[in-house]
Each structure stands twice: as structure tokens, then as C-alpha cells.
Amino acid sequence: MNFRYESEMTKPVADWLLSQGLQVKREYPTPWGICDLVGCSLNKNKIRKRLNLGQKRPVGSQFRVLLLSCIPDEDEGISFTDLHKQFACFLDESFIEKELVRLIKDKFVKEVQSGSFQKLNGWFPLHKRIVAVELKLVRISEVISQACSNLEFADESYVGLPYDNAKNLFASRDKRQLAEKGIGIIGVRKEGIKVFLKSKFNDDSSPVSKMHCAERFWLTHLIGNLA
């Protein structure tokens, strides 16, 4: 049976992601647009370490994640002056101070006697696996471009097409381009999906983007475990 709308493909793909033990978010916002589906699994041991540090809240915005990534762990430290220098060309001191205070309040950072700041860590990276899926009925070049962009934060990136379209893409010259970039192909039917080309695990994505993505699943995980 053919799909009339891309949204009709969402449930079979979401079910496929859930079957792999991933939490799923639909219409996931990114700087370059909306990714149709993102699945994420968090590391239980890392979750336990983080909770033992009293870090129950998500880190927050992408800038706050970036700021936290610039602060060394407990065996080192960084002064506020040196921290500010990294962002001085585009952010004022008061904004950085405000974000740092929030990280301290939420127990991600501590100030030591020397006046430097240290990150309370032991759990990064929090995630085990992040999978992004872009859905399209047609417009193959567009979905390939979006799937490539998703490698900024995803360990695995897929294009999802109606079954026959995915089969044709797998048999086309574009398959080689996708395989070289590590993009996978899935064919979608209402009764389920078929993986025509498995995504290659991506080692080049941004650690900050990955961390920010995992943070957006943090409250989902906590609420699910308290339910």
C-alpha cells in the first residue's frame, strides 16, 4: 500500500527504533531544520554516576553544553578570565557569568579555592547510541542532504523511503554515494521496515552536538523511570 503523506511513515519507523531499545523523539529540531525521528539510548552506568553527583537537571542550551565542555575535569581547572577569552569575540562577560552560575547551581561545575572552575564529571558521554532518520516520499537529493547534515550529532543516519522507492535507491548509482558517507537506507511499509543499507557508525560527529542531543532525552528518561 502506498503512502500519501510522509507522516504516515512515522509509526513504522518509530516502532523500529523502539524495538532496538532507543527512546524516540519526533520532529527533532536542528540548526538546519527538523529531523523527522531521532532515537537515543543512554548508558545506565553513566546515568547512575551522574545522579550520584546530584545532577538531576539537563545541562540546557547548546551554548551551556559548549561552555561545560570547555571546563576541565576535577584534576585541572580554568579561570573565569581564560574561560571568557574563548567567547569574548561574540559574547559579553555578563552572559557567560550567568550561564556559569547556572551550571554551578545545577552541580555540573564547582569553584575551587584558587578561583578556578572544575567540571564534576565521570559520566560523559552519557549516550550509547544516537540514530537519526529522515523521511521522504520522493525528492531523493533533498533527503540525502538532510541525512548528511544529521551526521553532525548522530552516530547513525538513515534515509527512510516507501519500500519500492528505497529498493530503487539501493539499486541506483546514489547507493555508492550514500555508502561512502555512511548513510543507511530503509524501506518503509505499514507493517514494518526493511534495512536495505546499514548506516556506518559515525566517528566524526561533534561531541558537543551529541551531548546536546543526549541531554534532550535526559528528562524523558527520568520521567519514564519515575512513572
C-alpha positions as semicolon CSV with decimal commas, in nm:
position;residue;x (nm);y (nm);z (nm)
1;M;0,000;0,000;0,000
2;N;0,140;0,342;-0,100
3;F;0,177;0,628;0,146
4;R;0,004;0,956;0,068
5;Y;0,190;1,158;0,331
6;E;0,534;1,136;0,488
7;S;0,374;1,142;0,834
8;E;0,217;0,801;0,761
9;M;0,568;0,650;0,762
10;T;0,645;0,778;1,111
11;K;0,489;0,499;1,319
12;P;0,660;0,201;1,148
13;V;0,998;0,376;1,176
14;A;0,937;0,481;1,538
15;D;0,844;0,121;1,621
16;W;1,167;0,003;1,457
17;L;1,373;0,242;1,668
18;L;1,185;0,148;1,986
19;S;1,245;-0,222;1,915
20;Q;1,619;-0,151;1,938
21;G;1,585;-0,010;2,289
22;L;1,600;0,353;2,183
23;Q;1,394;0,639;2,320
24;V;1,234;0,825;2,030
25;K;1,162;1,190;1,959
26;R;0,964;1,301;1,654
27;E;1,021;1,627;1,466
28;Y;1,353;1,688;1,635
29;P;1,471;2,049;1,580
30;T;1,823;2,108;1,448
31;P;2,001;2,428;1,334
32;W;1,936;2,327;0,970
33;G;1,573;2,216;1,002
34;I;1,355;1,944;1,152
35;C;1,476;1,584;1,164
36;D;1,176;1,351;1,141
37;L;1,288;1,097;1,401
38;V;1,578;1,065;1,644
39;G;1,639;0,762;1,862
40;C;1,876;0,765;2,159
41;S;1,988;0,515;2,420
42;L;2,156;0,632;2,741
43;N;2,426;0,445;2,931
44;K;2,280;0,316;3,260
45;N;2,615;0,317;3,441
46;K;2,681;0,676;3,333
47;I;2,328;0,773;3,443
48;R;2,399;0,630;3,788
49;K;2,727;0,823;3,815
50;R;2,555;1,145;3,714
51;L;2,272;1,104;3,962
52;N;2,523;1,027;4,238
53;L;2,668;1,373;4,170
54;G;2,322;1,524;4,224
55;Q;2,292;1,631;3,859
56;K;1,923;1,573;3,800
57;R;1,853;1,859;3,560
58;P;1,952;1,862;3,192
59;V;2,253;2,079;3,116
60;G;2,038;2,306;2,899
61;S;2,101;2,506;2,583
62;Q;2,361;2,417;2,324
63;F;2,575;2,707;2,441
64;R;2,563;2,583;2,801
65;V;2,670;2,241;2,677
66;L;2,956;2,406;2,489
67;L;3,056;2,607;2,796
68;L;3,058;2,295;3,012
69;S;3,275;2,116;2,755
70;C;3,536;2,395;2,788
71;I;3,573;2,342;3,164
72;P;3,831;2,079;3,267
73;D;3,755;1,789;3,499
74;E;3,848;1,791;3,869
75;D;4,219;1,720;3,822
76;E;4,261;2,057;3,644
77;G;4,076;2,390;3,636
78;I;4,019;2,710;3,439
79;S;3,986;3,071;3,550
80;F;3,687;3,282;3,453
81;T;3,920;3,514;3,260
82;D;4,052;3,229;3,047
83;L;3,701;3,091;3,001
84;H;3,570;3,429;2,888
85;K;3,855;3,465;2,637
86;Q;3,720;3,169;2,442
87;F;3,392;3,353;2,373
88;A;3,488;3,721;2,410
89;C;3,465;3,793;2,037
90;F;3,090;3,729;2,030
91;L;2,955;3,713;2,389
92;D;2,983;3,957;2,676
93;E;3,119;3,869;3,017
94;S;2,786;3,902;3,200
95;F;2,617;3,641;2,980
96;I;2,896;3,388;3,031
97;E;2,892;3,453;3,405
98;K;2,516;3,395;3,415
99;E;2,550;3,063;3,232
100;L;2,837;2,956;3,457
101;V;2,634;3,035;3,769
102;R;2,357;2,812;3,636
103;L;2,600;2,525;3,578
104;I;2,725;2,566;3,936
105;K;2,371;2,575;4,073
106;D;2,284;2,253;3,889
107;K;2,603;2,089;4,027
108;F;2,780;2,041;3,694
109;V;3,064;2,277;3,794
110;K;3,234;2,374;4,118
111;E;3,455;2,668;4,209
112;V;3,772;2,579;4,396
113;Q;3,978;2,789;4,640
114;S;4,217;2,908;4,371
115;G;3,924;3,081;4,200
116;S;3,922;2,838;3,909
117;F;3,635;2,619;3,794
118;Q;3,618;2,243;3,752
119;K;3,366;2,014;3,590
120;L;3,204;1,742;3,803
121;N;3,216;1,456;3,556
122;G;3,275;1,085;3,522
123;W;2,968;1,026;3,306
124;F;3,049;1,186;2,969
125;P;2,947;1,075;2,712
126;L;2,605;0,997;2,852
127;H;2,465;0,823;2,545
128;K;2,543;0,486;2,391
129;R;2,384;0,538;2,050
130;I;2,204;0,814;1,857
131;V;2,016;0,733;1,535
132;A;1,859;0,992;1,303
133;V;1,603;0,915;1,030
134;E;1,484;1,148;0,755
135;L;1,161;1,052;0,580
136;K;1,064;1,143;0,226
137;L;0,812;1,015;-0,026
138;V;1,025;1,146;-0,315
139;R;1,284;1,430;-0,350
140;I;1,578;1,192;-0,306
141;S;1,852;1,457;-0,332
142;E;1,687;1,661;-0,055
143;V;1,660;1,371;0,187
144;I;2,023;1,270;0,123
145;S;2,139;1,625;0,201
146;Q;1,939;1,629;0,525
147;A;2,068;1,287;0,629
148;C;2,427;1,405;0,575
149;S;2,364;1,712;0,791
150;N;2,235;1,486;1,070
151;L;2,580;1,328;1,097
152;E;2,670;1,641;1,295
153;F;2,500;1,485;1,601
154;A;2,407;1,126;1,511
155;D;2,608;0,806;1,535
156;E;2,395;0,661;1,257
157;S;2,190;0,842;0,992
158;Y;1,924;0,693;0,763
159;V;1,701;0,798;0,479
160;G;1,355;0,641;0,504
161;L;1,150;0,600;0,185
162;P;0,845;0,399;0,081
163;Y;0,959;0,041;0,026
164;D;0,970;0,044;-0,355
165;N;1,146;0,382;-0,365
166;A;1,405;0,260;-0,116
167;K;1,460;-0,055;-0,321
168;N;1,514;0,156;-0,633
169;L;1,755;0,387;-0,449
170;F;1,953;0,087;-0,328
171;A;1,985;-0,031;-0,688
172;S;2,084;0,314;-0,819
173;R;2,417;0,493;-0,856
174;D;2,329;0,704;-0,549
175;K;2,382;0,398;-0,329
176;R;2,759;0,435;-0,364
177;Q;2,746;0,800;-0,254
178;L;2,537;0,706;0,048
179;A;2,763;0,416;0,142
180;E;3,072;0,642;0,122
181;K;2,909;0,895;0,354
182;G;2,786;0,625;0,592
183;I;2,417;0,694;0,528
184;G;2,177;0,400;0,553
185;I;1,861;0,327;0,353
186;I;1,539;0,189;0,500
187;G;1,227;0,092;0,310
188;V;0,901;0,162;0,491
189;R;0,577;-0,032;0,476
190;K;0,285;-0,001;0,714
191;E;0,364;-0,342;0,859
192;G;0,729;-0,256;0,921
193;I;1,060;-0,159;0,766
194;K;1,346;-0,325;0,580
195;V;1,707;-0,207;0,609
196;F;1,847;-0,206;0,255
197;L;2,174;-0,039;0,354
198;K;2,300;-0,024;0,712
199;S;2,438;0,308;0,830
200;K;2,807;0,313;0,913
201;F;2,885;0,423;1,268
202;N;2,996;0,786;1,255
203;D;3,312;0,877;1,447
204;D;3,336;1,234;1,315
205;S;3,028;1,397;1,465
206;S;3,061;1,689;1,706
207;P;3,095;1,579;2,073
208;V;2,910;1,897;2,178
209;S;2,623;1,830;1,934
210;K;2,600;1,470;2,052
211;M;2,599;1,577;2,416
212;H;2,328;1,834;2,349
213;C;2,118;1,568;2,175
214;A;2,158;1,324;2,465
215;E;2,059;1,600;2,709
216;R;1,727;1,638;2,529
217;F;1,650;1,276;2,621
218;W;1,755;1,318;2,986
219;L;1,421;1,432;3,129
220;T;1,237;1,179;2,910
221;H;1,447;0,908;3,075
222;L;1,391;1,037;3,430
223;I;1,017;1,083;3,386
224;G;0,986;0,739;3,230
225;N;1,163;0,577;3,524
226;L;0,953;0,764;3,779
227;A;0,624;0,673;3,610
